[in-house]
């Protein structure tokens, strides 16, 4: 293992410094720098073609970089990708499945090639963790997309990795399955597994991630704590028992409010450039306030940042 170079934080499980990947005349990623701490869950966000999958493949040791450096567990990915693969569980956007095998046989194969301790025991553990018991005996080619996705997650977990890299882990899953995978990922992080995940389902990011990194056109546009980012753009929805036009006018007069939209049955959507929940609540109580909640604030930040480049 290479010693951790100067400037690298030894508490970070993932350290990326000026990472660049060039294909011909195209820079897929351009000077990315970020860190992920031990036991942290980071959402890696961006529109299609932003460079997310390229970055994740480099971190997993599946692709070389043109320049810059990337360390996982203190190991230089570019110099020692084999050692990195022992630390990392990787779920690519298209899971690497041998569809002619049964679920259990495939996972046993994955456990052996990843040198898992007690391969048979680990296979049964991940089958239970990911909810594959009903289909463990079936051929993968006969499974639904949701179950295939679970098999992909299971192969990423089978060798008890210290770092999980998940590219669209909720793809093909129904709402109940998403809740199950969300709980699984949270539980792993509480056990000190470090997770970096890419997804287009932004409410999932708000529910599960500690921090986010937003990337567009190969460059980082914003990174920070999820709750801090939520405060950078505000939108609230409210429901009142008695809607009157006077309420709309009063809401529109609040400092920072950009737009008030009535969506029917006493429900309104209020967009603003700051946190206006307290003022909205005070104004709406005389009209019988029934509900007040933040409305996809991370989504607002994401759209604003990526639209600027578009």
C-alpha positions as a LaTeX table, in Angstrom:
\begin{tabular}{lrrr}
\hline
Residue & $x$ (\AA) & $y$ (\AA) & $z$ (\AA) \\
\hline
Unk1 & 0.00 & 0.00 & 0.00 \\
Unk2 & 1.32 & 3.41 & $-0.89$ \\
Unk3 & 1.72 & 5.90 & 1.96 \\
Unk4 & $-0.86$ & 8.66 & 2.10 \\
Unk5 & 0.66 & 11.68 & 0.32 \\
Unk6 & 0.83 & 15.17 & 1.74 \\
Unk7 & $-2.46$ & 17.04 & 1.67 \\
Unk8 & $-4.56$ & 13.87 & 1.93 \\
Unk9 & $-6.76$ & 13.63 & 5.00 \\
Unk10 & $-6.12$ & 10.23 & 6.62 \\
Unk11 & $-9.71$ & 10.24 & 8.00 \\
Unk12 & $-11.11$ & 10.28 & 4.46 \\
Unk13 & $-11.97$ & 6.94 & 2.88 \\
Unk14 & $-12.19$ & 8.55 & $-0.57$ \\
Unk15 & $-9.98$ & 11.43 & $-1.67$ \\
Unk16 & $-10.17$ & 12.86 & $-5.19$ \\
Unk17 & $-7.75$ & 15.58 & $-6.25$ \\
Unk18 & $-7.89$ & 17.29 & $-9.67$ \\
Unk19 & $-9.15$ & 14.10 & $-11.32$ \\
Unk20 & $-9.47$ & 14.41 & $-15.10$ \\
Unk21 & $-10.49$ & 11.95 & $-17.83$ \\
Unk22 & $-10.16$ & 12.83 & $-21.51$ \\
Unk23 & $-11.62$ & 10.92 & $-24.46$ \\
Unk24 & $-10.11$ & 12.39 & $-27.63$ \\
Unk25 & $-11.09$ & 16.06 & $-27.63$ \\
Unk26 & $-13.73$ & 15.58 & $-24.92$ \\
Unk27 & $-13.15$ & 16.00 & $-21.19$ \\
Unk28 & $-15.54$ & 13.62 & $-19.47$ \\
Unk29 & $-14.41$ & 14.98 & $-16.10$ \\
Unk30 & $-12.31$ & 18.07 & $-15.57$ \\
Unk31 & $-10.33$ & 18.65 & $-12.37$ \\
Unk32 & $-12.69$ & 17.07 & $-9.81$ \\
Unk33 & $-11.72$ & 17.38 & $-6.13$ \\
Unk34 & $-13.76$ & 16.07 & $-3.20$ \\
Unk35 & $-13.51$ & 13.79 & $-0.17$ \\
Unk36 & $-15.79$ & 11.24 & 1.49 \\
Unk37 & $-15.30$ & 10.42 & 5.16 \\
Unk38 & $-15.53$ & 7.04 & 6.86 \\
Unk39 & $-19.16$ & 6.00 & 7.37 \\
Unk40 & $-20.43$ & 8.93 & 5.30 \\
Unk41 & $-23.10$ & 8.67 & 2.60 \\
Unk42 & $-22.54$ & 11.09 & $-0.27$ \\
Unk43 & $-24.94$ & 11.66 & $-3.16$ \\
Unk44 & $-23.14$ & 12.20 & $-6.46$ \\
Unk45 & $-25.60$ & 14.13 & $-8.62$ \\
Unk46 & $-25.74$ & 15.48 & $-12.13$ \\
Unk47 & $-27.66$ & 15.32 & $-15.42$ \\
Unk48 & $-27.03$ & 12.57 & $-17.97$ \\
Unk49 & $-23.54$ & 12.86 & $-19.44$ \\
Unk50 & $-22.21$ & 14.96 & $-16.57$ \\
Unk51 & $-19.35$ & 12.54 & $-15.79$ \\
Unk52 & $-20.80$ & 10.71 & $-12.78$ \\
Unk53 & $-20.37$ & 7.15 & $-14.08$ \\
Unk54 & $-16.86$ & 7.93 & $-15.36$ \\
Unk55 & $-15.83$ & 9.14 & $-11.91$ \\
Unk56 & $-17.36$ & 6.14 & $-10.17$ \\
Unk57 & $-15.67$ & 3.70 & $-12.55$ \\
Unk58 & $-12.31$ & 5.32 & $-11.83$ \\
Unk59 & $-12.89$ & 5.10 & $-8.06$ \\
Unk60 & $-13.83$ & 1.42 & $-8.42$ \\
Unk61 & $-10.58$ & 0.69 & $-10.25$ \\
Unk62 & $-12.42$ & $-0.18$ & $-13.46$ \\
Unk63 & $-11.13$ & 2.75 & $-15.53$ \\
Unk64 & $-7.91$ & 4.74 & $-15.65$ \\
Unk65 & $-7.75$ & 8.52 & $-15.35$ \\
Unk66 & $-5.87$ & 10.90 & $-17.63$ \\
Unk67 & $-4.49$ & 12.98 & $-14.75$ \\
Unk68 & $-5.04$ & 13.80 & $-11.10$ \\
Unk69 & $-5.21$ & 11.31 & $-8.25$ \\
Unk70 & $-7.81$ & 9.24 & $-6.46$ \\
Unk71 & $-7.28$ & 7.39 & $-3.19$ \\
Unk72 & $-9.56$ & 4.84 & $-1.57$ \\
Unk73 & $-8.63$ & 3.82 & 1.96 \\
Unk74 & $-5.28$ & 5.54 & 1.43 \\
Unk75 & $-4.48$ & 3.43 & $-1.66$ \\
Unk76 & $-3.82$ & 5.14 & $-4.97$ \\
Unk77 & $-6.44$ & 3.79 & $-7.38$ \\
Unk78 & $-4.31$ & 4.51 & $-10.44$ \\
Unk79 & $-1.23$ & 2.75 & $-9.05$ \\
Unk80 & $-2.87$ & $-0.22$ & $-7.33$ \\
Unk81 & $-6.40$ & $-0.85$ & $-8.68$ \\
Unk82 & $-6.34$ & $-4.51$ & $-7.58$ \\
Unk83 & $-5.90$ & $-3.56$ & $-3.92$ \\
Unk84 & $-8.67$ & $-0.97$ & $-4.23$ \\
Unk85 & $-11.07$ & $-3.57$ & $-5.61$ \\
Unk86 & $-10.65$ & $-5.57$ & $-2.40$ \\
Unk87 & $-11.96$ & $-2.56$ & $-0.45$ \\
Unk88 & $-14.74$ & $-1.55$ & $-2.83$ \\
Unk89 & $-18.16$ & $-2.94$ & $-3.63$ \\
Unk90 & $-19.28$ & $-1.54$ & $-6.98$ \\
Unk91 & $-22.73$ & $-1.53$ & $-8.55$ \\
Unk92 & $-22.49$ & $-0.13$ & $-12.09$ \\
Unk93 & $-25.53$ & 1.32 & $-13.83$ \\
Unk94 & $-25.94$ & $-2.01$ & $-15.64$ \\
Unk95 & $-25.25$ & $-4.76$ & $-13.07$ \\
Unk96 & $-22.72$ & $-7.40$ & $-14.24$ \\
Unk97 & $-24.99$ & $-10.44$ & $-14.10$ \\
Unk98 & $-24.58$ & $-13.91$ & $-15.62$ \\
Unk99 & $-28.23$ & $-14.47$ & $-16.39$ \\
Unk100 & $-27.92$ & $-18.20$ & $-17.10$ \\
Unk101 & $-26.95$ & $-18.81$ & $-13.44$ \\
Unk102 & $-29.25$ & $-19.01$ & $-10.45$ \\
Unk103 & $-29.13$ & $-16.16$ & $-7.95$ \\
Unk104 & $-27.39$ & $-18.25$ & $-5.28$ \\
Unk105 & $-24.87$ & $-19.77$ & $-7.72$ \\
Unk106 & $-24.01$ & $-16.36$ & $-9.13$ \\
Unk107 & $-23.47$ & $-14.86$ & $-5.68$ \\
Unk108 & $-21.29$ & $-17.80$ & $-4.64$ \\
Unk109 & $-19.22$ & $-17.21$ & $-7.77$ \\
Unk110 & $-18.95$ & $-13.49$ & $-6.94$ \\
Unk111 & $-17.96$ & $-14.30$ & $-3.35$ \\
Unk112 & $-15.15$ & $-16.61$ & $-4.52$ \\
Unk113 & $-13.62$ & $-14.23$ & $-7.06$ \\
Unk114 & $-13.77$ & $-11.41$ & $-4.50$ \\
Unk115 & $-12.06$ & $-13.61$ & $-1.87$ \\
Unk116 & $-14.86$ & $-13.20$ & 0.65 \\
Unk117 & $-14.35$ & $-14.71$ & 4.09 \\
Unk118 & $-16.73$ & $-17.67$ & 4.51 \\
Unk119 & $-18.19$ & $-17.36$ & 0.98 \\
Unk120 & $-21.20$ & $-19.61$ & 1.58 \\
Unk121 & $-22.10$ & $-17.78$ & 4.78 \\
Unk122 & $-21.70$ & $-14.36$ & 3.18 \\
Unk123 & $-23.97$ & $-15.38$ & 0.28 \\
Unk124 & $-26.78$ & $-16.37$ & 2.63 \\
Unk125 & $-26.28$ & $-13.15$ & 4.59 \\
Unk126 & $-26.60$ & $-10.85$ & 1.57 \\
Unk127 & $-29.55$ & $-12.85$ & 0.20 \\
Unk128 & $-31.32$ & $-12.03$ & 3.47 \\
Unk129 & $-30.07$ & $-8.43$ & 3.58 \\
Unk130 & $-31.30$ & $-7.57$ & 0.10 \\
Unk131 & $-34.54$ & $-9.59$ & 0.23 \\
Unk132 & $-33.68$ & $-12.25$ & $-2.35$ \\
Unk133 & $-34.95$ & $-15.29$ & $-0.40$ \\
Unk134 & $-38.03$ & $-15.85$ & $-2.63$ \\
Unk135 & $-35.92$ & $-16.02$ & $-5.82$ \\
Unk136 & $-32.56$ & $-17.38$ & $-4.62$ \\
Unk137 & $-33.12$ & $-20.67$ & $-6.49$ \\
Unk138 & $-34.27$ & $-19.08$ & $-9.76$ \\
Unk139 & $-32.32$ & $-18.29$ & $-12.91$ \\
Unk140 & $-31.41$ & $-14.60$ & $-13.10$ \\
Unk141 & $-32.77$ & $-14.36$ & $-16.66$ \\
Unk142 & $-36.25$ & $-15.12$ & $-15.29$ \\
Unk143 & $-36.20$ & $-12.31$ & $-12.71$ \\
Unk144 & $-37.92$ & $-8.94$ & $-12.91$ \\
Unk145 & $-35.81$ & $-5.80$ & $-13.32$ \\
Unk146 & $-36.26$ & $-4.99$ & $-9.63$ \\
Unk147 & $-34.96$ & $-8.37$ & $-8.50$ \\
Unk148 & $-32.05$ & $-8.18$ & $-10.95$ \\
Unk149 & $-31.14$ & $-4.86$ & $-9.39$ \\
Unk150 & $-31.17$ & $-6.46$ & $-5.97$ \\
Unk151 & $-28.84$ & $-9.20$ & $-7.22$ \\
Unk152 & $-26.49$ & $-6.46$ & $-8.45$ \\
Unk153 & $-26.54$ & $-4.83$ & $-5.02$ \\
Unk154 & $-25.92$ & $-8.21$ & $-3.37$ \\
Unk155 & $-22.80$ & $-8.88$ & $-5.47$ \\
Unk156 & $-21.45$ & $-5.48$ & $-4.43$ \\
Unk157 & $-21.93$ & $-6.40$ & $-0.76$ \\
Unk158 & $-20.87$ & $-10.03$ & $-0.74$ \\
Unk159 & $-17.23$ & $-9.48$ & 0.31 \\
Unk160 & $-18.09$ & $-6.96$ & 3.09 \\
Unk161 & $-16.47$ & $-3.94$ & 1.41 \\
Unk162 & $-15.38$ & $-0.89$ & 3.35 \\
Unk163 & $-16.55$ & 1.37 & 0.50 \\
Unk164 & $-19.74$ & 1.02 & $-1.56$ \\
Unk165 & $-20.00$ & 2.75 & $-4.94$ \\
Unk166 & $-23.58$ & 2.57 & $-6.21$ \\
Unk167 & $-24.59$ & 3.89 & $-9.63$ \\
Unk168 & $-28.40$ & 4.29 & $-9.70$ \\
Unk169 & $-29.07$ & 1.66 & $-6.99$ \\
Unk170 & $-32.85$ & 2.33 & $-6.98$ \\
Unk171 & $-33.25$ & 1.73 & $-10.73$ \\
Unk172 & $-36.18$ & $-0.59$ & $-11.38$ \\
Unk173 & $-37.26$ & $-0.79$ & $-7.75$ \\
Unk174 & $-40.80$ & $-0.08$ & $-6.60$ \\
Unk175 & $-41.41$ & 2.35 & $-3.67$ \\
Unk176 & $-41.42$ & $-0.41$ & $-1.04$ \\
Unk177 & $-38.16$ & $-1.85$ & $-2.38$ \\
Unk178 & $-36.59$ & 1.62 & $-2.37$ \\
Unk179 & $-37.42$ & 2.00 & 1.31 \\
Unk180 & $-35.80$ & $-1.37$ & 1.99 \\
Unk181 & $-32.60$ & $-0.47$ & 0.12 \\
Unk182 & $-32.53$ & 2.96 & 1.79 \\
Unk183 & $-32.68$ & 1.27 & 5.20 \\
Unk184 & $-29.96$ & $-1.19$ & 4.15 \\
Unk185 & $-27.58$ & 1.57 & 3.03 \\
Unk186 & $-28.19$ & 3.57 & 6.19 \\
Unk187 & $-27.48$ & 0.49 & 8.31 \\
Unk188 & $-24.23$ & $-0.17$ & 6.48 \\
Unk189 & $-23.07$ & 3.42 & 7.00 \\
Unk190 & $-23.82$ & 3.17 & 10.71 \\
Unk191 & $-21.44$ & 0.20 & 10.68 \\
Unk192 & $-18.72$ & 2.48 & 9.19 \\
Unk193 & $-19.17$ & 1.49 & 5.53 \\
Unk194 & $-18.53$ & 4.52 & 3.32 \\
Unk195 & $-21.09$ & 5.02 & 0.52 \\
Unk196 & $-21.06$ & 7.15 & $-2.60$ \\
Unk197 & $-24.16$ & 6.84 & $-4.74$ \\
Unk198 & $-25.50$ & 8.34 & $-7.92$ \\
Unk199 & $-29.22$ & 8.72 & $-8.48$ \\
Unk200 & $-31.79$ & 10.82 & $-10.31$ \\
Unk201 & $-34.30$ & 10.40 & $-7.45$ \\
Unk202 & $-33.50$ & 13.56 & $-5.49$ \\
Unk203 & $-35.97$ & 12.96 & $-2.63$ \\
Unk204 & $-34.02$ & 9.74 & $-1.98$ \\
Unk205 & $-30.85$ & 11.82 & $-1.63$ \\
Unk206 & $-32.54$ & 14.11 & 0.89 \\
Unk207 & $-33.70$ & 11.08 & 2.85 \\
Unk208 & $-30.46$ & 9.11 & 2.94 \\
Unk209 & $-27.36$ & 11.22 & 2.20 \\
Unk210 & $-25.21$ & 13.27 & 4.55 \\
Unk211 & $-23.63$ & 15.36 & 1.79 \\
Unk212 & $-24.04$ & 15.92 & $-1.93$ \\
Unk213 & $-21.66$ & 16.66 & $-4.79$ \\
Unk214 & $-23.37$ & 18.19 & $-7.84$ \\
Unk215 & $-21.50$ & 17.79 & $-11.12$ \\
Unk216 & $-22.29$ & 19.12 & $-14.60$ \\
Unk217 & $-20.26$ & 19.03 & $-17.81$ \\
Unk218 & $-17.46$ & 17.24 & $-15.96$ \\
Unk219 & $-17.01$ & 19.90 & $-13.27$ \\
Unk220 & $-18.22$ & 20.22 & $-9.69$ \\
Unk221 & $-20.82$ & 22.96 & $-9.37$ \\
Unk222 & $-21.60$ & 22.62 & $-5.67$ \\
Unk223 & $-20.87$ & 20.34 & $-2.75$ \\
Unk224 & $-21.88$ & 20.42 & 0.87 \\
Unk225 & $-24.10$ & 19.14 & 3.65 \\
Unk226 & $-27.59$ & 18.21 & 2.45 \\
Unk227 & $-29.32$ & 20.29 & 5.11 \\
Unk228 & $-27.13$ & 23.31 & 4.40 \\
Unk229 & $-27.94$ & 23.09 & 0.69 \\
Unk230 & $-31.64$ & 22.85 & 1.47 \\
Unk231 & $-31.38$ & 26.30 & 2.99 \\
Unk232 & $-30.00$ & 27.84 & $-0.21$ \\
Unk233 & $-33.29$ & 27.60 & $-2.06$ \\
Unk234 & $-36.75$ & 27.44 & $-0.56$ \\
Unk235 & $-40.13$ & 26.29 & $-1.73$ \\
Unk236 & $-43.05$ & 25.40 & 0.52 \\
Unk237 & $-46.45$ & 23.87 & $-0.02$ \\
Unk238 & $-49.37$ & 24.54 & 2.26 \\
Unk239 & $-52.96$ & 23.44 & 2.63 \\
Unk240 & $-55.62$ & 25.68 & 4.19 \\
Unk241 & $-59.23$ & 24.95 & 5.13 \\
Unk242 & $-60.52$ & 28.25 & 3.71 \\
Unk243 & $-58.80$ & 29.56 & 0.60 \\
Unk244 & $-59.37$ & 33.22 & $-0.26$ \\
Unk245 & $-57.64$ & 35.44 & $-2.78$ \\
Unk246 & $-56.52$ & 37.64 & 0.12 \\
Unk247 & $-54.26$ & 34.79 & 1.26 \\
Unk248 & $-52.57$ & 34.61 & $-2.13$ \\
Unk249 & $-52.00$ & 38.38 & $-2.13$ \\
Unk250 & $-50.58$ & 38.35 & 1.40 \\
Unk251 & $-48.22$ & 35.46 & 0.61 \\
Unk252 & $-47.02$ & 37.23 & $-2.54$ \\
Unk253 & $-46.18$ & 40.32 & $-0.47$ \\
Unk254 & $-43.75$ & 38.41 & 1.79 \\
Unk255 & $-40.17$ & 39.53 & 1.16 \\
Unk256 & $-38.32$ & 37.07 & $-1.08$ \\
Unk257 & $-41.40$ & 35.35 & $-2.49$ \\
Unk258 & $-41.05$ & 34.82 & $-6.23$ \\
Unk259 & $-44.28$ & 33.05 & $-7.12$ \\
Unk260 & $-47.50$ & 31.81 & $-5.50$ \\
Unk261 & $-49.41$ & 29.07 & $-7.30$ \\
Unk262 & $-52.77$ & 27.63 & $-6.31$ \\
Unk263 & $-52.82$ & 23.91 & $-7.13$ \\
Unk264 & $-56.42$ & 23.23 & $-6.07$ \\
Unk265 & $-58.41$ & 22.13 & $-2.99$ \\
Unk266 & $-56.83$ & 24.74 & $-0.72$ \\
Unk267 & $-53.27$ & 23.80 & $-1.65$ \\
Unk268 & $-50.69$ & 26.43 & $-2.64$ \\
Unk269 & $-47.07$ & 26.31 & $-3.73$ \\
Unk270 & $-44.82$ & 29.24 & $-2.75$ \\
Unk271 & $-41.35$ & 29.73 & $-4.26$ \\
Unk272 & $-38.80$ & 31.97 & $-2.58$ \\
Unk273 & $-35.09$ & 32.78 & $-2.44$ \\
Unk274 & $-34.95$ & 32.25 & 1.34 \\
Unk275 & $-36.56$ & 30.31 & 4.19 \\
Unk276 & $-40.07$ & 31.78 & 4.58 \\
Unk277 & $-41.76$ & 29.01 & 6.55 \\
Unk278 & $-42.28$ & 31.10 & 9.68 \\
Unk279 & $-43.86$ & 34.01 & 7.79 \\
Unk280 & $-46.04$ & 31.68 & 5.70 \\
Unk281 & $-47.31$ & 29.90 & 8.80 \\
Unk282 & $-48.20$ & 33.19 & 10.52 \\
Unk283 & $-50.08$ & 34.44 & 7.45 \\
Unk284 & $-51.90$ & 31.16 & 6.82 \\
Unk285 & $-53.11$ & 30.32 & 10.34 \\
Unk286 & $-56.18$ & 32.65 & 10.13 \\
Unk287 & $-57.23$ & 30.73 & 7.00 \\
Unk288 & $-57.15$ & 27.39 & 8.81 \\
Unk289 & $-53.62$ & 26.10 & 8.12 \\
Unk290 & $-53.75$ & 22.32 & 7.83 \\
Unk291 & $-50.33$ & 21.50 & 6.41 \\
Unk292 & $-47.00$ & 23.23 & 5.75 \\
Unk293 & $-43.90$ & 21.52 & 4.41 \\
Unk294 & $-40.70$ & 22.13 & 2.48 \\
Unk295 & $-40.97$ & 21.15 & $-1.17$ \\
Unk296 & $-37.99$ & 19.39 & $-2.83$ \\
Unk297 & $-35.47$ & 22.11 & $-1.98$ \\
Unk298 & $-32.50$ & 20.08 & $-3.21$ \\
Unk299 & $-34.28$ & 19.65 & $-6.52$ \\
Unk300 & $-34.60$ & 23.43 & $-6.84$ \\
Unk301 & $-30.85$ & 23.86 & $-6.23$ \\
Unk302 & $-30.01$ & 21.09 & $-8.70$ \\
Unk303 & $-32.19$ & 22.51 & $-11.48$ \\
Unk304 & $-30.89$ & 26.03 & $-10.98$ \\
Unk305 & $-27.24$ & 24.96 & $-11.16$ \\
Unk306 & $-27.59$ & 22.71 & $-14.19$ \\
Unk307 & $-29.82$ & 25.17 & $-16.07$ \\
Unk308 & $-27.16$ & 27.85 & $-15.74$ \\
Unk309 & $-24.83$ & 25.77 & $-17.90$ \\
Unk310 & $-27.59$ & 24.76 & $-20.33$ \\
\hline
\end{tabular}
